[in-house]
Amino acid sequence: MLTLEQKKDIVSEVAGVAAGAQLAIAADYRGLKVAEMTALRREARDAGVYMRVVKNTLMKRAVQGTPFECMQDQLVDPLIFSFTNEDPAVMARVLNDFAKQHNKLVIKVVALNGKLLRPEDAEAIAKLPSREEALARLMGVIKAPVEKLARTLAAPTSKLVRTLAAVREAKERGQ
C-alpha cells in the first residue's frame, strides 16, 4: 500500500512527464508475463519512452491540467501508460510491434498533443516516418528544383562542347 507522500510523488512525476509529452498511449497489459513486461519496458526505455504502471485514480490526477486531460474518462482497467516528448512514431512503433507479437497487450487509449484518438490510430502513427526520415525527404524535395535548375543552366554549354567535339571529329575523319 502506498503512503500519501508516495502517491503525491508519483502524481507529480507523471504530471511533469505528461506536461512535456507529445503522445500518450495507455494499454491493457493483463496476462503478460513478468519477462514480457521487462522486455517491453527495456524496448521502451531504449526508444526514449517513459513507461509506467500507475493506478487510474492517480493517473487521472496526474494528467489534470496537461494536454492529456482528455484521457481521463477512458482510464479503466489496469493500464500501463507511455509518454514521449520525442518522436511519436517511435513510441507507437514500439507498442504496436510488441502488441502484434504479444496479443495480451491491447492498446486502449491514444492521445496526440491533447487530442484523443481511436486505439487503431496507434498503428497509423507507427507507420509515420521518423523525424530523420521526414527531414531527409523534405531536403530531397527542396534540393530537386535547385539541381534541375543547375542542369538546365549547364545544358547549353555542355551541348555546345559536344557539338564542337563532334565537328572536330568529323573534320579529322574528313582529312
SETORFI-89517 format. One line per field, with one value per residue: residue number from 1; residue in three letters; x, y, z of N, C-alpha, C in turn. Coordinates in steps of 0.1 Angstrom, whole numbers, always signed. Example, Ala and Ser with C-alpha at 12.3 -4.5 7.8 and 13.67 -1.06 7.14 Angstrom:
REM SETORFI-89517
resi <- [1;2]
resn <- [ALA;SER]
n_X <- [+132;+128]
n_Y <- [-57;-22]
n_Z <- [+78;+71]
ca_X <- [+123;+137]
ca_Y <- [-45;-11]
ca_Z <- [+78;+71]
c_X <- [+132;+129]
c_Y <- [-33;+0]
c_Z <- [+78;+79]
***
This chain:
REM SETORFI-89517
resi <- [1;2;3;4;5;6;7;8;9;10;11;12;13;14;15;16;17;18;19;20;21;22;23;24;25;26;27;28;29;30;31;32;33;34;35;36;37;38;39;40;41;42;43;44;45;46;47;48;49;50;51;52;53;54;55;56;57;58;59;60;61;62;63;64;65;66;67;68;69;70;71;72;73;74;75;76;77;78;79;80;81;82;83;84;85;86;87;88;89;90;91;92;93;94;95;96;97;98;99;100;101;102;103;104;105;106;107;108;109;110;111;112;113;114;115;116;117;118;119;120;121;122;123;124;125;126;127;128;129;130;131;132;133;134;135;136;137;138;139;140;141;142;143;144;145;146;147;148;149;150;151;152;153;154;155;156;157;158;159;160;161;162;163;164;165;166;167;168;169;170;171;172;173;174;175]
resn <- [MET;LEU;THR;LEU;GLU;GLN;LYS;LYS;ASP;ILE;VAL;SER;GLU;VAL;ALA;GLY;VAL;ALA;ALA;GLY;ALA;GLN;LEU;ALA;ILE;ALA;ALA;ASP;TYR;ARG;GLY;LEU;LYS;VAL;ALA;GLU;MET;THR;ALA;LEU;ARG;ARG;GLU;ALA;ARG;ASP;ALA;GLY;VAL;TYR;MET;ARG;VAL;VAL;LYS;ASN;THR;LEU;MET;LYS;ARG;ALA;VAL;GLN;GLY;THR;PRO;PHE;GLU;CYS;MET;GLN;ASP;GLN;LEU;VAL;ASP;PRO;LEU;ILE;PHE;SER;PHE;THR;ASN;GLU;ASP;PRO;ALA;VAL;MET;ALA;ARG;VAL;LEU;ASN;ASP;PHE;ALA;LYS;GLN;HIS;ASN;LYS;LEU;VAL;ILE;LYS;VAL;VAL;ALA;LEU;ASN;GLY;LYS;LEU;LEU;ARG;PRO;GLU;ASP;ALA;GLU;ALA;ILE;ALA;LYS;LEU;PRO;SER;ARG;GLU;GLU;ALA;LEU;ALA;ARG;LEU;MET;GLY;VAL;ILE;LYS;ALA;PRO;VAL;GLU;LYS;LEU;ALA;ARG;THR;LEU;ALA;ALA;PRO;THR;SER;LYS;LEU;VAL;ARG;THR;LEU;ALA;ALA;VAL;ARG;GLU;ALA;LYS;GLU;ARG;GLY;GLN]
n_X <- [+8;+6;+19;+5;+24;+40;+22;+17;+42;+44;+22;+31;+55;+46;+29;+47;+61;+40;+32;+52;+50;+43;+29;+7;+0;-21;-22;-38;-24;-29;-23;+2;+34;+60;+86;+80;+69;+91;+108;+93;+94;+121;+126;+110;+124;+149;+141;+135;+112;+89;+76;+51;+34;+5;-19;-52;-67;-47;-34;-54;-54;-28;-27;-44;-48;-29;-20;-31;-54;-77;-78;-89;-115;-114;-98;-99;-98;-68;-39;-10;+10;+23;+45;+59;+82;+96;+100;+69;+62;+80;+75;+49;+54;+70;+52;+31;+43;+51;+26;+16;+32;+27;-3;-16;-12;-30;-38;-55;-60;-53;-36;-28;-9;-28;-52;-77;-75;-85;-80;-70;-56;-30;-16;-15;+0;+24;+33;+41;+69;+101;+115;+140;+139;+117;+128;+149;+135;+122;+144;+152;+131;+133;+158;+157;+145;+165;+187;+178;+175;+203;+212;+198;+207;+233;+231;+231;+258;+272;+261;+270;+298;+298;+289;+309;+330;+321;+321;+348;+358;+345;+358;+384;+382;+375;+398]
n_Y <- [-12;+22;+51;+84;+103;+90;+86;+113;+119;+102;+112;+138;+133;+119;+139;+159;+146;+142;+168;+178;+160;+146;+125;+101;+69;+44;+11;-21;-45;-70;-104;-105;-119;-116;-115;-107;-82;-70;-70;-54;-29;-25;-22;+1;+20;+20;+33;+58;+63;+70;+49;+35;+18;+28;+35;+41;+62;+78;+85;+99;+122;+131;+137;+159;+192;+190;+185;+160;+156;+149;+122;+112;+101;+77;+60;+31;-2;-22;-5;+2;+30;+52;+77;+101;+126;+130;+116;+107;+86;+66;+57;+47;+28;+10;+0;-9;-29;-46;-53;-68;-90;-100;-109;-102;-77;-49;-20;+7;+35;+64;+94;+124;+152;+164;+157;+133;+101;+73;+39;+24;+42;+42;+25;+38;+60;+47;+40;+64;+83;+85;+113;+119;+106;+120;+146;+141;+134;+158;+175;+163;+170;+198;+201;+191;+209;+228;+214;+206;+231;+238;+218;+225;+251;+245;+230;+242;+250;+226;+212;+228;+222;+195;+196;+210;+192;+170;+182;+186;+160;+151;+166;+157;+131;+135;+145]
n_Z <- [+0;-9;+6;+14;+8;-11;-31;-39;-49;-71;-86;-91;-105;-129;-139;-145;-166;-184;-190;-208;-229;-262;-272;-258;-247;-236;-224;-220;-200;-189;-183;-195;-191;-165;-176;-202;-198;-187;-210;-227;-213;-214;-242;-246;-230;-243;-266;-257;-244;-218;-195;-174;-148;-133;-109;-119;-107;-96;-120;-133;-117;-123;-150;-151;-160;-179;-214;-218;-205;-217;-217;-193;-189;-202;-187;-175;-161;-155;-165;-185;-188;-213;-224;-246;-255;-276;-307;-318;-335;-331;-305;-308;-327;-312;-292;-308;-324;-303;-294;-315;-315;-289;-280;-257;-249;-252;-269;-256;-252;-269;-272;-288;-287;-270;-281;-282;-297;-317;-306;-327;-342;-333;-348;-373;-366;-360;-385;-396;-409;-393;-375;-386;-411;-423;-424;-442;-465;-470;-475;-499;-515;-515;-526;-552;-572;-573;-582;-607;-620;-620;-638;-661;-666;-672;-695;-722;-725;-722;-744;-765;-763;-768;-794;-808;-804;-819;-844;-847;-847;-870;-889;-886;-895;-921;-932]
ca_X <- [+0;+14;+16;+1;+36;+44;+12;+19;+54;+40;+14;+40;+64;+38;+24;+58;+63;+28;+32;+61;+49;+35;+20;+4;-7;-24;-25;-41;-13;-32;-19;+16;+43;+70;+96;+74;+68;+105;+112;+86;+100;+135;+124;+105;+135;+159;+135;+133;+98;+86;+65;+49;+21;+0;-33;-60;-71;-35;-32;-64;-49;-15;-30;-52;-41;-20;-27;-37;-66;-88;-78;-94;-128;-110;-89;-105;-90;-53;-33;+4;+10;+36;+46;+71;+83;+105;+93;+57;+61;+89;+68;+38;+60;+74;+40;+23;+51;+50;+12;+15;+39;+21;-17;-22;-10;-40;-38;-68;-62;-42;-38;-17;-9;-40;-64;-80;-77;-90;-68;-65;-47;-16;-9;-12;+11;+36;+37;+47;+83;+108;+119;+152;+134;+109;+137;+156;+125;+120;+156;+152;+121;+138;+170;+154;+144;+178;+195;+172;+179;+217;+214;+192;+216;+246;+228;+235;+272;+276;+256;+280;+310;+296;+287;+323;+338;+316;+326;+363;+359;+341;+369;+396;+379;+374;+411]
ca_Y <- [+0;+34;+62;+96;+110;+83;+89;+126;+119;+96;+121;+150;+128;+117;+152;+165;+140;+144;+182;+180;+149;+148;+114;+92;+56;+35;-2;-32;-55;-82;-116;-106;-125;-107;-114;-100;-68;-65;-68;-42;-18;-23;-16;+15;+28;+22;+42;+71;+63;+69;+39;+33;+13;+37;+34;+50;+74;+87;+90;+110;+135;+134;+144;+170;+204;+188;+183;+147;+156;+143;+107;+109;+93;+64;+53;+20;-15;-20;+0;+7;+43;+55;+91;+105;+140;+130;+111;+99;+74;+56;+51;+40;+16;+0;-6;-16;-41;-55;-58;-78;-102;-105;-104;-98;-62;-43;-5;+11;+49;+71;+109;+131;+167;+168;+152;+119;+94;+59;+30;+19;+52;+40;+18;+48;+68;+39;+40;+77;+83;+91;+127;+120;+102;+131;+157;+136;+135;+173;+180;+159;+178;+211;+201;+187;+220;+235;+205;+207;+244;+238;+210;+233;+262;+239;+222;+249;+250;+212;+209;+234;+215;+182;+199;+213;+179;+163;+189;+184;+146;+150;+172;+148;+119;+140;+149]
ca_Z <- [+0;-10;+15;+8;+2;-23;-42;-43;-57;-84;-94;-96;-116;-141;-144;-152;-179;-193;-194;-219;-239;-274;-274;-247;-251;-224;-229;-211;-200;-182;-190;-199;-180;-160;-186;-213;-193;-187;-224;-232;-207;-220;-256;-245;-224;-254;-276;-251;-240;-204;-193;-160;-144;-123;-106;-127;-99;-96;-134;-136;-111;-129;-163;-149;-163;-190;-227;-219;-196;-225;-214;-180;-190;-208;-178;-168;-161;-153;-178;-185;-195;-220;-228;-252;-259;-288;-319;-315;-343;-325;-294;-314;-333;-301;-286;-318;-327;-292;-293;-326;-310;-277;-281;-244;-248;-261;-268;-252;-253;-276;-272;-295;-285;-263;-288;-280;-309;-315;-304;-340;-348;-329;-360;-383;-361;-361;-399;-399;-409;-381;-377;-396;-424;-428;-428;-454;-476;-472;-481;-512;-522;-516;-534;-565;-582;-575;-591;-621;-625;-624;-650;-672;-670;-678;-707;-734;-725;-725;-757;-774;-762;-775;-809;-812;-804;-830;-856;-848;-851;-884;-897;-885;-903;-934;-938]
c_X <- [+9;+9;+11;+12;+40;+35;+14;+32;+51;+32;+22;+49;+57;+33;+35;+61;+52;+28;+41;+60;+41;+25;+19;-4;-9;-28;-29;-30;-16;-29;-5;+25;+54;+81;+92;+73;+82;+110;+106;+92;+114;+134;+120;+117;+145;+154;+132;+119;+97;+74;+64;+35;+17;-14;-41;-64;-59;-32;-42;-60;-36;-18;-38;-44;-30;-27;-35;-49;-78;-89;-86;-106;-125;-102;-97;-97;-75;-46;-18;+4;+23;+34;+59;+71;+92;+96;+81;+57;+69;+82;+56;+43;+64;+62;+32;+30;+50;+36;+10;+21;+33;+6;-23;-21;-20;-40;-52;-70;-50;-46;-26;-19;-23;-53;-66;-82;-82;-78;-62;-55;-33;-9;-6;-1;+24;+41;+43;+62;+89;+111;+130;+147;+126;+118;+145;+147;+123;+132;+156;+142;+126;+150;+167;+153;+157;+187;+191;+176;+194;+219;+209;+201;+229;+244;+233;+251;+277;+272;+266;+293;+309;+295;+301;+331;+333;+321;+341;+365;+356;+352;+381;+394;+379;+388;+420]
c_Y <- [+12;+44;+74;+103;+103;+85;+103;+127;+113;+105;+133;+145;+126;+130;+159;+159;+143;+159;+185;+170;+153;+137;+106;+80;+48;+22;-12;-42;-68;-94;-117;-111;-114;-105;-106;-85;-62;-62;-56;-29;-15;-17;-2;+24;+30;+32;+56;+73;+62;+60;+36;+27;+22;+35;+45;+63;+83;+93;+101;+123;+140;+142;+156;+183;+202;+186;+169;+145;+149;+128;+103;+99;+79;+55;+43;+7;-12;-16;+4;+20;+46;+70;+93;+120;+141;+126;+103;+86;+63;+49;+42;+27;+5;-7;-14;-29;-51;-61;-69;-91;-109;-100;-101;-83;-56;-28;-1;+26;+55;+86;+115;+146;+171;+164;+137;+112;+80;+50;+25;+29;+50;+33;+28;+57;+61;+39;+53;+76;+89;+105;+128;+116;+114;+143;+153;+138;+150;+179;+176;+167;+192;+212;+198;+199;+227;+227;+206;+220;+244;+230;+218;+244;+257;+233;+229;+248;+236;+208;+215;+227;+202;+185;+202;+201;+171;+169;+186;+169;+144;+155;+163;+136;+123;+143;+137]
c_Z <- [+0;+1;+7;+1;-11;-34;-47;-52;-71;-92;-99;-107;-129;-147;-151;-165;-189;-198;-207;-230;-251;-276;-261;-252;-238;-230;-218;-212;-193;-190;-195;-187;-176;-170;-198;-210;-192;-200;-230;-226;-212;-234;-255;-240;-235;-264;-270;-247;-225;-203;-179;-158;-132;-121;-114;-119;-98;-110;-137;-129;-118;-142;-162;-151;-173;-203;-227;-209;-203;-223;-202;-180;-195;-199;-170;-170;-158;-166;-175;-194;-201;-225;-236;-256;-271;-300;-316;-323;-337;-313;-299;-320;-323;-296;-296;-322;-316;-291;-304;-322;-298;-277;-268;-242;-257;-258;-266;-255;-260;-276;-278;-293;-279;-270;-287;-294;-306;-313;-317;-346;-343;-341;-371;-379;-362;-375;-404;-400;-397;-385;-388;-410;-431;-432;-441;-467;-480;-479;-496;-521;-525;-526;-548;-575;-584;-584;-605;-627;-629;-636;-663;-676;-676;-691;-720;-736;-729;-739;-768;-774;-770;-790;-815;-813;-816;-843;-858;-852;-865;-893;-897;-894;-918;-940;-940]
***
